[in-house]
Amino acid sequence: MRKIVLFILLAVTIVFFVYIAVQFRNDMKTAHDRLIAYNSKTLETVFGKMTYLDEGNGEAILVSHGIFGGYDQGFASLYQLVGNDYRKISISRFGYPGSEMPENPTPENQAAVFLALLDELGIEKAYILTTSAGGAAGLRFALDYPDRVSGLILLSSGVPYRPGDAGEINKPGRSGPPQFIVNDFPMWLCMKYFGFIFDSMMGSKIEGTTLYETMLPVSPRKQGIAADTEITNTDMMFHYNEYALEEIAAPILVVHAKDDPLVKYENIESFLGRVNAQSAVFNTGGHLITGHGDAAGAAIRAFIESR
């Protein structure tokens, strides 16, 4: 009898792991197919090959995406916010899908790539929309190339903060996810069966969102995630005095939720105290500003149209 029970348990275990393996394979194939389905283009720069999307007409908006992102995530975020309006430009930052990793993947060098892309596309000025970890590169672009910025839109975006301010880091020189999760299978497993972990971390429900779809596959994003963790996410703290926000000449719009657990609102309040900016601030919604997508999109469109 005991042997029969053990045999049944073994059979059930095997079936379970086969089921998980098949699900993982199918979902990863879907994720890879979704990524390559975009009509992406490449740009050769002094920092290596960069991959981007360029679709639509009208005022140009260039998005500086967040961690676990890429040209797909940036474009999906833009489309969700403004639909078919405007010219939407989404470039994979250093080390993200289709973009190479240079020796010095600093926000300053990433801003130089943004400039090279606008030059390549023949765009004199563009709106820069930054999300989360993309904030450093977007702010750096506004400071370094003020004549090329129509406006700066910070959407749940990182901003400069002093050491000891509300934005805490995991340990000196590092601010990002645990290394074990920066792989396809653990990320897929957590998102598939333990999504509540991400919901808690972001203060938003990620399932069914564009972010949920564009965090996989992880493998072509690993270098970018590492660079954001080690360099990008801490740059605005360790080099706080190099972000002379008061010198930003472009119009600024800040879109944020007060309960965002990743980019603390205390830092946003400090930022708003240093610049002349418009704002659309929501009491709830977390990092993804859940439940206020239409209002956030309307605020961005109104900001652009008012220019």
C-alpha positions as CSV (number, residue, x, y, z in Angstrom):
1,M,0.0,0.0,0.0
2,R,2.8,2.4,0.9
3,K,4.5,1.7,-2.4
4,I,1.3,2.5,-4.3
5,V,1.0,5.8,-2.4
6,L,4.6,6.7,-3.1
7,F,4.1,5.8,-6.8
8,I,1.0,8.1,-7.0
9,L,2.9,10.9,-5.3
10,L,5.8,10.5,-7.7
11,A,3.5,10.4,-10.7
12,V,1.6,13.5,-9.5
13,T,5.0,15.3,-8.9
14,I,6.2,14.5,-12.4
15,V,3.0,15.6,-14.0
16,F,3.1,18.8,-12.1
17,F,6.6,19.6,-13.2
18,V,5.9,18.7,-16.8
19,Y,2.9,21.0,-16.6
20,I,5.0,23.9,-15.3
21,A,7.7,23.3,-17.9
22,V,5.1,23.3,-20.7
23,Q,3.5,26.5,-19.4
24,F,6.9,28.2,-19.1
25,R,8.0,27.2,-22.6
26,N,4.7,28.4,-24.1
27,D,4.6,31.6,-22.2
28,M,8.2,32.4,-23.0
29,K,7.7,31.7,-26.7
30,T,4.7,34.1,-26.6
31,A,6.9,36.7,-24.9
32,H,9.7,36.4,-27.4
33,D,7.3,36.5,-30.3
34,R,5.6,39.6,-28.9
35,L,9.0,41.3,-28.6
36,I,10.2,40.7,-32.1
37,A,6.8,41.5,-33.6
38,Y,7.5,45.2,-33.2
39,N,8.8,47.1,-36.3
40,S,12.0,48.0,-34.5
41,K,14.9,49.9,-36.1
42,T,18.6,50.2,-35.2
43,L,20.9,53.2,-34.8
44,E,24.7,53.0,-34.7
45,T,26.2,55.3,-32.1
46,V,29.5,55.8,-30.4
47,F,28.1,53.7,-27.6
48,G,27.2,50.8,-29.9
49,K,24.0,49.7,-31.6
50,M,20.7,51.0,-30.2
51,T,17.2,49.7,-31.0
52,Y,14.1,51.9,-31.1
53,L,10.6,52.3,-32.4
54,D,9.3,55.3,-34.2
55,E,5.6,55.4,-35.1
56,G,2.9,58.1,-35.5
57,N,2.8,61.7,-36.5
58,G,2.6,65.1,-34.9
59,E,4.5,66.3,-31.8
60,A,7.3,63.9,-31.0
61,I,7.4,62.2,-27.6
62,L,10.6,60.2,-26.7
63,V,10.2,57.9,-23.7
64,S,12.9,56.9,-21.3
65,H,11.6,53.6,-19.9
66,G,12.0,52.1,-16.5
67,I,13.8,49.0,-15.2
68,F,12.8,45.7,-16.7
69,G,11.8,47.7,-19.8
70,G,12.8,48.2,-23.4
71,Y,11.5,49.6,-26.6
72,D,8.4,47.5,-26.2
73,Q,7.6,48.6,-22.7
74,G,8.2,52.3,-23.5
75,F,6.0,52.1,-26.6
76,A,3.2,50.2,-24.8
77,S,3.2,52.8,-22.0
78,L,3.0,55.7,-24.5
79,Y,0.3,54.1,-26.5
80,Q,-1.7,53.4,-23.4
81,L,-1.5,57.1,-22.4
82,V,-2.0,58.9,-25.7
83,G,-3.4,56.3,-28.1
84,N,-2.8,57.1,-31.8
85,D,-1.9,60.7,-31.0
86,Y,1.5,62.1,-31.6
87,R,4.8,60.7,-32.8
88,K,5.9,58.0,-30.4
89,I,9.6,57.2,-30.1
90,S,10.8,54.5,-27.8
91,I,14.4,53.5,-27.5
92,S,15.8,50.6,-25.5
93,R,18.2,52.1,-23.0
94,F,21.7,50.6,-22.6
95,G,21.6,46.8,-22.2
96,Y,17.9,46.4,-22.9
97,P,16.4,44.5,-25.9
98,G,18.4,45.2,-29.0
99,S,20.7,47.9,-27.4
100,E,24.3,47.2,-26.6
101,M,26.0,47.9,-23.2
102,P,28.9,50.4,-23.4
103,E,31.7,50.6,-20.9
104,N,30.1,53.6,-19.1
105,P,26.3,53.3,-19.1
106,T,25.7,56.5,-17.3
107,P,22.6,58.7,-17.5
108,E,24.7,61.3,-19.2
109,N,25.8,59.0,-21.9
110,Q,22.3,57.7,-22.3
111,A,21.1,61.3,-22.8
112,A,23.8,61.6,-25.6
113,V,22.2,58.6,-27.3
114,F,18.8,60.3,-27.1
115,L,20.3,63.3,-28.9
116,A,21.9,61.1,-31.6
117,L,18.5,59.5,-32.2
118,L,16.7,62.8,-32.6
119,D,19.4,63.9,-35.0
120,E,19.0,60.7,-37.0
121,L,15.3,61.2,-37.2
122,G,15.6,64.9,-38.1
123,I,13.6,66.0,-35.0
124,E,14.6,69.4,-33.7
125,K,12.7,69.2,-30.4
126,A,10.8,66.5,-28.6
127,Y,8.9,65.9,-25.4
128,I,10.8,63.6,-23.1
129,L,8.6,61.3,-21.0
130,T,10.4,59.5,-18.2
131,T,9.1,56.5,-16.2
132,S,10.7,55.1,-13.0
133,A,14.4,54.4,-13.5
134,G,14.3,56.3,-16.8
135,G,14.1,59.5,-14.9
136,A,17.9,60.0,-14.6
137,A,18.5,59.9,-18.3
138,G,15.5,62.1,-19.1
139,L,16.5,64.8,-16.6
140,R,20.1,64.6,-17.8
141,F,18.9,65.2,-21.4
142,A,16.8,68.2,-20.3
143,L,19.8,69.7,-18.5
144,D,22.4,68.9,-21.1
145,Y,20.4,69.7,-24.3
146,P,17.8,72.3,-23.3
147,D,17.3,73.5,-26.9
148,R,16.1,70.1,-27.9
149,V,13.4,69.7,-25.3
150,S,9.8,70.8,-25.9
151,G,8.7,69.6,-22.5
152,L,9.6,67.2,-19.7
153,I,7.0,64.7,-18.4
154,L,7.8,62.7,-15.3
155,L,5.5,59.7,-14.9
156,S,6.1,57.8,-11.7
157,S,9.6,58.9,-12.4
158,G,12.7,58.8,-10.3
159,V,14.0,62.2,-9.3
160,P,17.2,63.5,-7.5
161,Y,17.2,63.0,-3.7
162,R,19.9,63.4,-1.0
163,P,21.4,60.5,0.9
164,G,19.1,59.9,3.8
165,D,16.0,61.2,2.1
166,A,13.0,59.0,1.7
167,G,14.4,56.9,-1.2
168,E,16.4,54.2,0.5
169,I,18.7,51.8,-1.3
170,N,19.3,48.1,-0.5
171,K,23.0,48.6,0.2
172,P,25.7,51.1,-0.8
173,G,26.0,51.3,-4.6
174,R,23.0,49.2,-5.4
175,S,19.3,49.8,-5.8
176,G,17.3,47.2,-7.7
177,P,15.7,43.8,-7.6
178,P,17.2,40.7,-6.0
179,Q,19.7,39.1,-8.4
180,F,18.0,35.7,-8.4
181,I,14.8,37.1,-9.9
182,V,16.6,38.6,-12.9
183,N,16.2,35.4,-14.9
184,D,13.5,34.1,-17.1
185,F,12.2,31.2,-15.0
186,P,12.1,32.8,-11.5
187,M,10.5,36.0,-12.9
188,W,8.0,34.0,-14.9
189,L,7.1,31.8,-11.9
190,C,6.7,34.8,-9.6
191,M,4.6,36.7,-12.0
192,K,2.5,33.7,-12.9
193,Y,1.8,32.3,-9.5
194,F,2.9,34.9,-7.0
195,G,1.8,38.2,-8.6
196,F,0.8,39.5,-5.2
197,I,4.5,40.0,-4.5
198,F,4.8,42.5,-7.3
199,D,1.4,44.0,-6.5
200,S,2.7,44.7,-3.0
201,M,6.1,46.0,-4.2
202,M,4.5,48.4,-6.7
203,G,1.4,49.3,-4.8
204,S,-0.5,48.4,-8.0
205,K,-2.0,45.3,-9.5
206,I,0.2,44.4,-12.5
207,E,-1.7,41.5,-14.0
208,G,-3.4,42.5,-17.2
209,T,-1.3,45.7,-17.5
210,T,1.1,46.5,-20.3
211,L,3.9,46.4,-17.8
212,Y,3.1,42.8,-17.0
213,E,3.4,41.8,-20.6
214,T,6.7,43.7,-21.2
215,M,8.8,42.5,-18.3
216,L,9.3,39.2,-20.1
217,P,11.5,37.8,-21.5
218,V,14.1,38.9,-18.9
219,S,17.1,37.5,-20.7
220,P,17.5,40.3,-23.3
221,R,17.0,42.8,-20.4
222,K,19.5,41.5,-17.9
223,Q,22.4,43.8,-18.8
224,G,20.2,46.8,-18.6
225,I,18.7,45.8,-15.3
226,A,22.2,45.3,-13.9
227,A,23.2,48.8,-15.1
228,D,20.1,50.4,-13.6
229,T,20.7,48.5,-10.3
230,E,24.3,49.5,-10.0
231,I,24.5,52.9,-11.7
232,T,21.3,54.5,-12.9
233,N,19.1,54.1,-9.8
234,T,21.7,55.6,-7.5
235,D,23.1,58.3,-9.9
236,M,20.7,61.0,-8.8
237,M,21.5,60.4,-5.1
238,F,25.3,60.0,-5.3
239,H,25.6,62.9,-7.8
240,Y,22.7,65.0,-6.4
241,N,24.5,68.3,-6.8
242,E,25.1,67.6,-10.5
243,Y,21.4,67.7,-11.2
244,A,20.8,71.5,-11.3
245,L,17.1,71.2,-11.6
246,E,16.5,75.0,-11.2
247,E,18.3,75.4,-14.6
248,I,15.8,73.3,-16.5
249,A,14.2,75.7,-18.9
250,A,11.6,73.4,-20.5
251,P,8.0,73.2,-19.2
252,I,7.6,70.3,-16.7
253,L,4.7,68.0,-15.9
254,V,4.8,65.6,-12.9
255,V,2.3,62.8,-12.9
256,H,2.5,60.7,-9.7
257,A,0.6,58.8,-7.0
258,K,1.1,59.7,-3.3
259,D,1.1,56.1,-2.3
260,D,3.9,55.0,-4.8
261,P,6.1,52.7,-2.8
262,L,9.0,52.8,-5.3
263,V,9.4,56.5,-5.9
264,K,8.4,58.1,-2.6
265,Y,6.2,61.1,-2.8
266,E,8.4,62.9,-0.3
267,N,11.1,63.0,-3.0
268,I,8.5,64.3,-5.5
269,E,7.5,67.1,-3.1
270,S,11.1,68.1,-2.8
271,F,11.5,68.1,-6.6
272,L,8.4,70.2,-7.0
273,G,9.9,72.7,-4.6
274,R,12.9,73.2,-6.8
275,V,11.2,73.6,-10.2
276,N,8.4,75.4,-11.8
277,A,6.1,72.5,-12.8
278,Q,2.6,71.5,-13.5
279,S,1.4,68.4,-11.7
280,A,-1.3,65.7,-11.7
281,V,-1.0,64.0,-8.4
282,F,-3.3,61.2,-7.2
283,N,-3.8,60.0,-3.7
284,T,-3.9,56.4,-4.8
285,G,-2.7,54.2,-7.6
286,G,0.8,53.1,-6.6
287,H,3.7,53.0,-9.1
288,L,1.4,52.3,-12.0
289,I,-1.2,54.9,-11.0
290,T,-3.8,52.2,-11.2
291,G,-7.3,53.5,-11.7
292,H,-6.2,56.8,-13.0
293,G,-4.9,55.9,-16.4
294,D,-7.4,58.0,-18.3
295,A,-6.8,61.1,-16.1
296,A,-3.0,60.7,-16.4
297,G,-3.3,60.4,-20.2
298,A,-5.6,63.5,-20.3
299,A,-3.1,65.5,-18.2
300,I,-0.3,64.6,-20.6
301,R,-2.3,65.5,-23.7
302,A,-3.4,68.8,-22.1
303,F,0.2,69.6,-21.2
304,I,1.3,69.0,-24.8
305,E,-1.6,70.8,-26.4
306,S,-1.1,73.9,-24.1
307,R,2.4,74.3,-25.6
